[in-house]
């Protein structure tokens, strides 16, 4: 019985020792992997810059801006026409456009002029800057259109 206890004790001790060594090896392997990843990242940093430059060179900002500007001009013209038609509709029964609508129409006309100005003043930048500008501009344009539609539907 004492021999069995001694054997179990030695086996347990050896199991713990082997497990501890495995954990140390595992941590060492993790450190090695982290170092290799860091080295790979520093090597590919120059490559990713070259890819970005190629991407920018292959992207025609003038063509993208012209297409965008044409679409925006068409939408803004449509919004102006909606406001003009609404003013005429509301004005028919009154000497002037009612004050309730006059202020809202004036604000929408002001926003349309601001949107036109923003499109004209945009400075061509990189592809990412262009995408950010275009996304924000489309959002503002959509919001403007929805506001005008809500006004006109009344």
C-alpha atoms as an extended CHARMM CRD file, in Angstrom:
* protein
*
       154  EXT
         1         1  UNK       CA              0.0000000000        0.0000000000        0.0000000000  PROA      1               0.0000000000
         2         2  UNK       CA              2.8400000000        2.3730000000        0.8480000000  PROA      2               0.0000000000
         3         3  UNK       CA              4.5210000000        1.4820000000       -2.4490000000  PROA      3               0.0000000000
         4         4  UNK       CA              1.2970000000        2.2830000000       -4.3390000000  PROA      4               0.0000000000
         5         5  UNK       CA              1.0440000000        5.6680000000       -2.6080000000  PROA      5               0.0000000000
         6         6  UNK       CA              4.6640000000        6.4010000000       -3.4360000000  PROA      6               0.0000000000
         7         7  UNK       CA              4.1290000000        5.4530000000       -7.0920000000  PROA      7               0.0000000000
         8         8  UNK       CA              1.0170000000        7.6800000000       -7.3140000000  PROA      8               0.0000000000
         9         9  UNK       CA              2.9460000000       10.5270000000       -5.6990000000  PROA      9               0.0000000000
        10        10  UNK       CA              5.8620000000       10.2170000000       -8.1340000000  PROA      10              0.0000000000
        11        11  UNK       CA              3.4960000000        9.9200000000      -11.1220000000  PROA      11              0.0000000000
        12        12  UNK       CA              1.6140000000       13.0290000000       -9.9970000000  PROA      12              0.0000000000
        13        13  UNK       CA              4.8340000000       14.9450000000       -9.5060000000  PROA      13              0.0000000000
        14        14  UNK       CA              6.0960000000       13.9650000000      -12.9620000000  PROA      14              0.0000000000
        15        15  UNK       CA              2.7380000000       14.9050000000      -14.5260000000  PROA      15              0.0000000000
        16        16  UNK       CA              2.8930000000       18.3470000000      -12.9300000000  PROA      16              0.0000000000
        17        17  UNK       CA              6.4950000000       18.8180000000      -14.0160000000  PROA      17              0.0000000000
        18        18  UNK       CA              5.6970000000       17.8640000000      -17.6210000000  PROA      18              0.0000000000
        19        19  UNK       CA              2.5920000000       20.0870000000      -17.6450000000  PROA      19              0.0000000000
        20        20  UNK       CA              4.5940000000       23.0090000000      -16.2900000000  PROA      20              0.0000000000
        21        21  UNK       CA              7.2140000000       22.5330000000      -18.9900000000  PROA      21              0.0000000000
        22        22  UNK       CA              4.5100000000       22.3680000000      -21.6510000000  PROA      22              0.0000000000
        23        23  UNK       CA              3.0340000000       25.6480000000      -20.3960000000  PROA      23              0.0000000000
        24        24  UNK       CA              6.4510000000       27.3030000000      -20.5570000000  PROA      24              0.0000000000
        25        25  UNK       CA              6.9660000000       25.9930000000      -24.0790000000  PROA      25              0.0000000000
        26        26  UNK       CA              3.5090000000       27.2630000000      -25.0440000000  PROA      26              0.0000000000
        27        27  UNK       CA              4.2350000000       30.7650000000      -23.7000000000  PROA      27              0.0000000000
        28        28  UNK       CA              7.5780000000       30.7930000000      -25.4650000000  PROA      28              0.0000000000
        29        29  UNK       CA              5.8770000000       29.7580000000      -28.7130000000  PROA      29              0.0000000000
        30        30  UNK       CA              3.3320000000       32.5710000000      -28.2990000000  PROA      30              0.0000000000
        31        31  UNK       CA              6.1510000000       35.0930000000      -27.8710000000  PROA      31              0.0000000000
        32        32  UNK       CA              7.8910000000       33.7560000000      -30.9800000000  PROA      32              0.0000000000
        33        33  UNK       CA              4.6700000000       34.0210000000      -33.0060000000  PROA      33              0.0000000000
        34        34  UNK       CA              4.1130000000       37.5820000000      -31.7910000000  PROA      34              0.0000000000
        35        35  UNK       CA              7.6660000000       38.5560000000      -32.8120000000  PROA      35              0.0000000000
        36        36  UNK       CA              7.2110000000       36.9700000000      -36.2470000000  PROA      36              0.0000000000
        37        37  UNK       CA              3.9310000000       38.8200000000      -36.7690000000  PROA      37              0.0000000000
        38        38  UNK       CA              5.5630000000       42.1030000000      -35.8040000000  PROA      38              0.0000000000
        39        39  UNK       CA              8.4350000000       41.4970000000      -38.2340000000  PROA      39              0.0000000000
        40        40  UNK       CA              5.9940000000       40.5440000000      -41.0120000000  PROA      40              0.0000000000
        41        41  UNK       CA              3.9390000000       43.6700000000      -40.3780000000  PROA      41              0.0000000000
        42        42  UNK       CA              7.0070000000       45.8910000000      -40.6200000000  PROA      42              0.0000000000
        43        43  UNK       CA              8.0560000000       44.1820000000      -43.8690000000  PROA      43              0.0000000000
        44        44  UNK       CA              4.6120000000       44.5320000000      -45.4400000000  PROA      44              0.0000000000
        45        45  UNK       CA              4.1180000000       48.1450000000      -44.3220000000  PROA      45              0.0000000000
        46        46  UNK       CA              6.0730000000       49.3340000000      -47.3380000000  PROA      46              0.0000000000
        47        47  UNK       CA              4.0920000000       46.9870000000      -49.5490000000  PROA      47              0.0000000000
        48        48  UNK       CA              0.7480000000       48.2730000000      -48.2870000000  PROA      48              0.0000000000
        49        49  UNK       CA              1.8650000000       51.8510000000      -48.9940000000  PROA      49              0.0000000000
        50        50  UNK       CA              2.7200000000       50.8190000000      -52.5440000000  PROA      50              0.0000000000
        51        51  UNK       CA             -0.7070000000       49.1820000000      -52.9290000000  PROA      51              0.0000000000
        52        52  UNK       CA             -2.3950000000       52.3610000000      -51.6620000000  PROA      52              0.0000000000
        53        53  UNK       CA             -0.4130000000       54.4870000000      -54.1190000000  PROA      53              0.0000000000
        54        54  UNK       CA             -1.3730000000       52.1640000000      -56.9750000000  PROA      54              0.0000000000
        55        55  UNK       CA             -4.9870000000       52.2590000000      -55.8830000000  PROA      55              0.0000000000
        56        56  UNK       CA             -4.9470000000       56.0480000000      -55.8370000000  PROA      56              0.0000000000
        57        57  UNK       CA             -3.2390000000       56.2110000000      -59.2070000000  PROA      57              0.0000000000
        58        58  UNK       CA             -5.8170000000       53.8450000000      -60.7090000000  PROA      58              0.0000000000
        59        59  UNK       CA             -8.7560000000       55.8460000000      -59.3460000000  PROA      59              0.0000000000
        60        60  UNK       CA             -9.9670000000       58.7140000000      -61.5010000000  PROA      60              0.0000000000
        61        61  UNK       CA            -11.2240000000       61.3380000000      -59.0610000000  PROA      61              0.0000000000
        62        62  UNK       CA            -12.2430000000       63.7620000000      -61.8030000000  PROA      62              0.0000000000
        63        63  UNK       CA            -14.5660000000       61.2520000000      -63.4680000000  PROA      63              0.0000000000
        64        64  UNK       CA            -16.0540000000       60.2020000000      -60.1360000000  PROA      64              0.0000000000
        65        65  UNK       CA            -16.6470000000       63.8160000000      -59.1240000000  PROA      65              0.0000000000
        66        66  UNK       CA            -18.2050000000       64.7370000000      -62.4740000000  PROA      66              0.0000000000
        67        67  UNK       CA            -20.6700000000       61.8380000000      -62.2950000000  PROA      67              0.0000000000
        68        68  UNK       CA            -21.5020000000       62.7100000000      -58.7090000000  PROA      68              0.0000000000
        69        69  UNK       CA            -21.8890000000       66.4080000000      -59.5000000000  PROA      69              0.0000000000
        70        70  UNK       CA            -24.2530000000       65.6770000000      -62.4140000000  PROA      70              0.0000000000
        71        71  UNK       CA            -26.4380000000       63.4500000000      -60.2400000000  PROA      71              0.0000000000
        72        72  UNK       CA            -26.5090000000       66.0150000000      -57.4440000000  PROA      72              0.0000000000
        73        73  UNK       CA            -27.3630000000       68.8580000000      -59.8220000000  PROA      73              0.0000000000
        74        74  UNK       CA            -30.2650000000       66.8300000000      -61.2000000000  PROA      74              0.0000000000
        75        75  UNK       CA            -31.6300000000       66.0720000000      -57.7260000000  PROA      75              0.0000000000
        76        76  UNK       CA            -31.2500000000       69.6590000000      -56.5220000000  PROA      76              0.0000000000
        77        77  UNK       CA            -33.0540000000       70.9110000000      -59.6490000000  PROA      77              0.0000000000
        78        78  UNK       CA            -35.8600000000       68.4520000000      -58.9160000000  PROA      78              0.0000000000
        79        79  UNK       CA            -36.0810000000       69.7160000000      -55.3240000000  PROA      79              0.0000000000
        80        80  UNK       CA            -36.2190000000       73.3370000000      -56.5350000000  PROA      80              0.0000000000
        81        81  UNK       CA            -39.0290000000       72.4360000000      -58.9320000000  PROA      81              0.0000000000
        82        82  UNK       CA            -40.9750000000       70.7240000000      -56.1390000000  PROA      82              0.0000000000
        83        83  UNK       CA            -40.6480000000       73.8090000000      -53.9410000000  PROA      83              0.0000000000
        84        84  UNK       CA            -41.6230000000       76.1350000000      -56.8060000000  PROA      84              0.0000000000
        85        85  UNK       CA            -44.7180000000       74.0240000000      -57.6100000000  PROA      85              0.0000000000
        86        86  UNK       CA            -45.6590000000       73.9000000000      -53.9350000000  PROA      86              0.0000000000
        87        87  UNK       CA            -45.3380000000       77.6840000000      -53.6070000000  PROA      87              0.0000000000
        88        88  UNK       CA            -47.5980000000       78.1690000000      -56.6110000000  PROA      88              0.0000000000
        89        89  UNK       CA            -50.1330000000       75.6980000000      -55.2310000000  PROA      89              0.0000000000
        90        90  UNK       CA            -50.2240000000       77.3490000000      -51.8090000000  PROA      90              0.0000000000
        91        91  UNK       CA            -50.1200000000       80.8870000000      -53.2520000000  PROA      91              0.0000000000
        92        92  UNK       CA            -53.2530000000       80.4440000000      -55.4270000000  PROA      92              0.0000000000
        93        93  UNK       CA            -55.7530000000       81.1630000000      -52.6840000000  PROA      93              0.0000000000
        94        94  UNK       CA            -53.7530000000       83.8870000000      -50.9300000000  PROA      94              0.0000000000
        95        95  UNK       CA            -52.0490000000       87.1730000000      -51.7660000000  PROA      95              0.0000000000
        96        96  UNK       CA            -48.8080000000       85.8030000000      -50.3160000000  PROA      96              0.0000000000
        97        97  UNK       CA            -47.5450000000       82.3910000000      -49.3780000000  PROA      97              0.0000000000
        98        98  UNK       CA            -48.7980000000       81.7240000000      -45.8340000000  PROA      98              0.0000000000
        99        99  UNK       CA            -46.1620000000       82.4360000000      -43.1990000000  PROA      99              0.0000000000
       100       100  UNK       CA            -46.3540000000       78.8340000000      -41.9640000000  PROA      100             0.0000000000
       101       101  UNK       CA            -44.9870000000       77.6430000000      -45.3040000000  PROA      101             0.0000000000
       102       102  UNK       CA            -42.9130000000       80.6970000000      -46.1960000000  PROA      102             0.0000000000
       103       103  UNK       CA            -40.3180000000       80.1150000000      -43.4720000000  PROA      103             0.0000000000
       104       104  UNK       CA            -39.9920000000       76.4140000000      -44.2130000000  PROA      104             0.0000000000
       105       105  UNK       CA            -39.6940000000       77.0460000000      -47.9510000000  PROA      105             0.0000000000
       106       106  UNK       CA            -37.0260000000       79.6910000000      -47.3120000000  PROA      106             0.0000000000
       107       107  UNK       CA            -35.0490000000       77.2630000000      -45.1380000000  PROA      107             0.0000000000
       108       108  UNK       CA            -35.2140000000       74.5620000000      -47.8040000000  PROA      108             0.0000000000
       109       109  UNK       CA            -34.1240000000       77.0080000000      -50.5070000000  PROA      109             0.0000000000
       110       110  UNK       CA            -31.2410000000       78.0650000000      -48.2860000000  PROA      110             0.0000000000
       111       111  UNK       CA            -30.2130000000       74.4450000000      -47.7330000000  PROA      111             0.0000000000
       112       112  UNK       CA            -30.3490000000       73.7580000000      -51.4760000000  PROA      112             0.0000000000
       113       113  UNK       CA            -28.0530000000       76.7480000000      -52.1230000000  PROA      113             0.0000000000
       114       114  UNK       CA            -25.7180000000       75.5210000000      -49.3700000000  PROA      114             0.0000000000
       115       115  UNK       CA            -25.6280000000       72.0230000000      -50.8880000000  PROA      115             0.0000000000
       116       116  UNK       CA            -24.8110000000       73.4730000000      -54.3230000000  PROA      116             0.0000000000
       117       117  UNK       CA            -22.0170000000       75.5280000000      -52.7860000000  PROA      117             0.0000000000
       118       118  UNK       CA            -20.5870000000       72.5200000000      -50.9380000000  PROA      118             0.0000000000
       119       119  UNK       CA            -20.4100000000       70.5450000000      -54.1740000000  PROA      119             0.0000000000
       120       120  UNK       CA            -18.6350000000       73.4030000000      -55.9630000000  PROA      120             0.0000000000
       121       121  UNK       CA            -16.1420000000       74.0730000000      -53.1540000000  PROA      121             0.0000000000
       122       122  UNK       CA            -15.0950000000       70.4460000000      -52.6530000000  PROA      122             0.0000000000
       123       123  UNK       CA            -11.3390000000       70.0690000000      -53.0860000000  PROA      123             0.0000000000
       124       124  UNK       CA            -10.2760000000       66.8460000000      -54.7640000000  PROA      124             0.0000000000
       125       125  UNK       CA             -8.4890000000       64.6070000000      -52.2990000000  PROA      125             0.0000000000
       126       126  UNK       CA             -7.7080000000       60.9440000000      -52.0050000000  PROA      126             0.0000000000
       127       127  UNK       CA            -10.1500000000       58.1450000000      -52.5700000000  PROA      127             0.0000000000
       128       128  UNK       CA            -10.9830000000       57.7480000000      -48.8790000000  PROA      128             0.0000000000
       129       129  UNK       CA            -11.6070000000       61.4790000000      -48.4500000000  PROA      129             0.0000000000
       130       130  UNK       CA            -13.8320000000       61.4270000000      -51.5370000000  PROA      130             0.0000000000
       131       131  UNK       CA            -15.8330000000       58.4620000000      -50.2460000000  PROA      131             0.0000000000
       132       132  UNK       CA            -16.3570000000       60.1810000000      -46.8810000000  PROA      132             0.0000000000
       133       133  UNK       CA            -17.4550000000       63.4220000000      -48.5510000000  PROA      133             0.0000000000
       134       134  UNK       CA            -19.7760000000       61.6270000000      -50.9880000000  PROA      134             0.0000000000
       135       135  UNK       CA            -21.3880000000       59.4980000000      -48.2470000000  PROA      135             0.0000000000
       136       136  UNK       CA            -22.0460000000       62.5080000000      -46.0180000000  PROA      136             0.0000000000
       137       137  UNK       CA            -23.2880000000       64.5880000000      -48.9550000000  PROA      137             0.0000000000
       138       138  UNK       CA            -25.6780000000       61.8140000000      -50.0870000000  PROA      138             0.0000000000
       139       139  UNK       CA            -27.0230000000       61.5450000000      -46.5510000000  PROA      139             0.0000000000
       140       140  UNK       CA            -27.6420000000       65.3070000000      -46.3770000000  PROA      140             0.0000000000
       141       141  UNK       CA            -29.2250000000       65.2300000000      -49.8350000000  PROA      141             0.0000000000
       142       142  UNK       CA            -31.5240000000       62.3780000000      -48.8380000000  PROA      142             0.0000000000
       143       143  UNK       CA            -32.5170000000       64.1880000000      -45.6490000000  PROA      143             0.0000000000
       144       144  UNK       CA            -33.2300000000       67.3600000000      -47.6360000000  PROA      144             0.0000000000
       145       145  UNK       CA            -35.3590000000       65.4430000000      -50.1390000000  PROA      145             0.0000000000
       146       146  UNK       CA            -37.3530000000       63.7530000000      -47.3850000000  PROA      146             0.0000000000
       147       147  UNK       CA            -37.9970000000       67.0990000000      -45.6930000000  PROA      147             0.0000000000
       148       148  UNK       CA            -39.2070000000       68.6530000000      -48.9350000000  PROA      148             0.0000000000
       149       149  UNK       CA            -41.4170000000       65.6360000000      -49.6330000000  PROA      149             0.0000000000
       150       150  UNK       CA            -42.9960000000       65.9140000000      -46.1710000000  PROA      150             0.0000000000
       151       151  UNK       CA            -43.7040000000       69.6130000000      -46.7650000000  PROA      151             0.0000000000
       152       152  UNK       CA            -45.1370000000       69.1060000000      -50.2500000000  PROA      152             0.0000000000
       153       153  UNK       CA            -47.3900000000       66.2230000000      -49.1870000000  PROA      153             0.0000000000
       154       154  UNK       CA            -49.3100000000       68.4630000000      -46.7730000000  PROA      154             0.0000000000
